[in-house]
């Protein structure tokens, strides 16, 4: 058995508040009154919500849960230490410059796609509406982790506050899952366009596009909020080292010294299907597409279909390949280094490559860029 904590100090000295001895009783009375007010006020709200049937609504249920969570939270640490990347100190400046250039490329590439789709009316169709949302999600997804990683590479103690860690985890879940949902929606869009070309405009209407994207955003925001609230109720003791360069949900749960059964149950019940179901639907969509195009003997039609779907297939392979490598094929030897490298792939490399994949393999995007540049020259 490996003993994690070998501290032999029997106790710690808390410095306390910078209060003069003559003011000690005054502040003691003040803090006691504040604490009693806090306890009584929150208990009154909880009791009222329990006793009054008019308050048995979702809003007051969440309010009661939030107050109970605040009153029972026993977290004793104020910050976490991010282990960061397994890089030698001599190579630190080189990797810092490399990661900074990758992040700037990610931001620039995704913003160019968003601006092109907004400015060029030829791109105001469902496929590019979904692509603009994917680019926005990629831009935000990279921005959740990369600035903090770059900052920590310049500091001796790569720490993040408790609140900052929960905030980073929340947005990481939102934008990471959003890309998952958007890839599923884009696969459905390609399926309808290829298998039902004559009915495409009637099936994939503007109302349906907005509805699918809006529902995806709302669902992922609520899903991330659920896991953030469940994590906030946990206690964290002496071990505050996160073996990653960002606040990962699974890593934080492992650090907790509380009962994590509910957290793991929610990940199994909701988290697993959120990744598996969209992936299976994408596979089903492309199986149907392949079955549909095999009916045509024309090589030109088959080539056109695969050129249309090639960009999306490349992004799907890159995104799900790295996720499967981290969460479904864990290694026992040197797993921390492997997980860190693969996490870099889907948090940094994938959002950076997506604009290149969609622009270099997409004739519409190239023509839109030329039209926008020509307008500016004229």
Rosetta blueprint (number, residue, H / E / L):
1 X L
2 X L
3 X L
4 X L
5 X L
6 X L
7 X L
8 X L
9 X L
10 X L
11 X L
12 X L
13 X L
14 X L
15 X L
16 X L
17 X L
18 X L
19 X L
20 X L
21 X H
22 X H
23 X H
24 X H
25 X H
26 X H
27 X H
28 X H
29 X H
30 X H
31 X H
32 X H
33 X H
34 X H
35 X H
36 X H
37 X H
38 X H
39 X H
40 X H
41 X H
42 X H
43 X H
44 X H
45 X H
46 X H
47 X H
48 X H
49 X H
50 X H
51 X H
52 X L
53 X H
54 X H
55 X H
56 X L
57 X L
58 X H
59 X H
60 X H
61 X H
62 X H
63 X H
64 X H
65 X H
66 X H
67 X H
68 X H
69 X H
70 X H
71 X H
72 X H
73 X L
74 X L
75 X L
76 X L
77 X L
78 X L
79 X E
80 X E
81 X E
82 X E
83 X L
84 X L
85 X L
86 X L
87 X L
88 X L
89 X H
90 X H
91 X H
92 X H
93 X H
94 X H
95 X H
96 X H
97 X H
98 X H
99 X H
100 X H
101 X H
102 X H
103 X H
104 X H
105 X H
106 X H
107 X H
108 X H
109 X H
110 X H
111 X H
112 X H
113 X H
114 X H
115 X H
116 X H
117 X H
118 X H
119 X H
120 X L
121 X H
122 X H
123 X H
124 X L
125 X L
126 X H
127 X H
128 X H
129 X H
130 X H
131 X H
132 X H
133 X H
134 X H
135 X H
136 X H
137 X H
138 X H
139 X H
140 X H
141 X H
142 X H
143 X H
144 X H
145 X H
146 X H
147 X H
148 X H
149 X H
150 X H
151 X H
152 X H
153 X L
154 X L
155 X L
156 X L
157 X L
158 X L
159 X E
160 X E
161 X E
162 X H
163 X H
164 X H
165 X H
166 X H
167 X H
168 X H
169 X H
170 X H
171 X H
172 X H
173 X H
174 X H
175 X H
176 X H
177 X H
178 X H
179 X H
180 X H
181 X H
182 X H
183 X H
184 X H
185 X H
186 X H
187 X H
188 X H
189 X H
190 X H
191 X H
192 X H
193 X H
194 X H
195 X H
196 X L
197 X H
198 X H
199 X H
200 X H
201 X H
202 X H
203 X H
204 X L
205 X L
206 X H
207 X H
208 X H
209 X H
210 X H
211 X H
212 X H
213 X H
214 X H
215 X H
216 X H
217 X H
218 X H
219 X H
220 X H
221 X H
222 X H
223 X H
224 X H
225 X H
226 X H
227 X H
228 X H
229 X H
230 X H
231 X H
232 X H
233 X L
234 X L
235 X L
236 X E
237 X L
238 X L
239 X L
240 X L
241 X E
242 X E
243 X L
244 X L
245 X L
246 X L
247 X L
248 X L
249 X H
250 X H
251 X H
252 X H
253 X H
254 X H
255 X H
256 X E
257 X L
258 X L
259 X L
260 X L
261 X H
262 X H
263 X H
264 X H
265 X H
266 X H
267 X H
268 X H
269 X H
270 X H
271 X H
272 X H
273 X H
274 X H
275 X H
276 X H
277 X H
278 X H
279 X H
280 X H
281 X H
282 X H
283 X H
284 X H
285 X H
286 X H
287 X H
288 X H
289 X H
290 X H
291 X H
292 X H
293 X H
294 X L
295 X L
296 X L
297 X L
298 X L
299 X H
300 X H
301 X H
302 X H
303 X H
304 X H
305 X H
306 X H
307 X H
308 X H
309 X H
310 X H
311 X H
312 X H
313 X H
314 X H
315 X H
316 X H
317 X H
318 X H
319 X H
320 X H
321 X H
322 X H
323 X H
324 X H
325 X H
326 X H
327 X H
328 X H
329 X L
330 X L
331 X L
332 X L
333 X L
334 X L
335 X H
336 X H
337 X H
338 X H
339 X H
340 X H
341 X H
342 X H
343 X H
344 X H
345 X H
346 X H
347 X H
348 X H
349 X H
350 X H
351 X H
352 X H
353 X H
354 X H
355 X H
356 X H
357 X H
358 X H
359 X H
360 X H
361 X L
362 X L
363 X H
364 X H
365 X H
366 X H
367 X H
368 X H
369 X H
370 X H
371 X H
372 X H
373 X H
374 X H
375 X H
376 X H
377 X H
378 X L
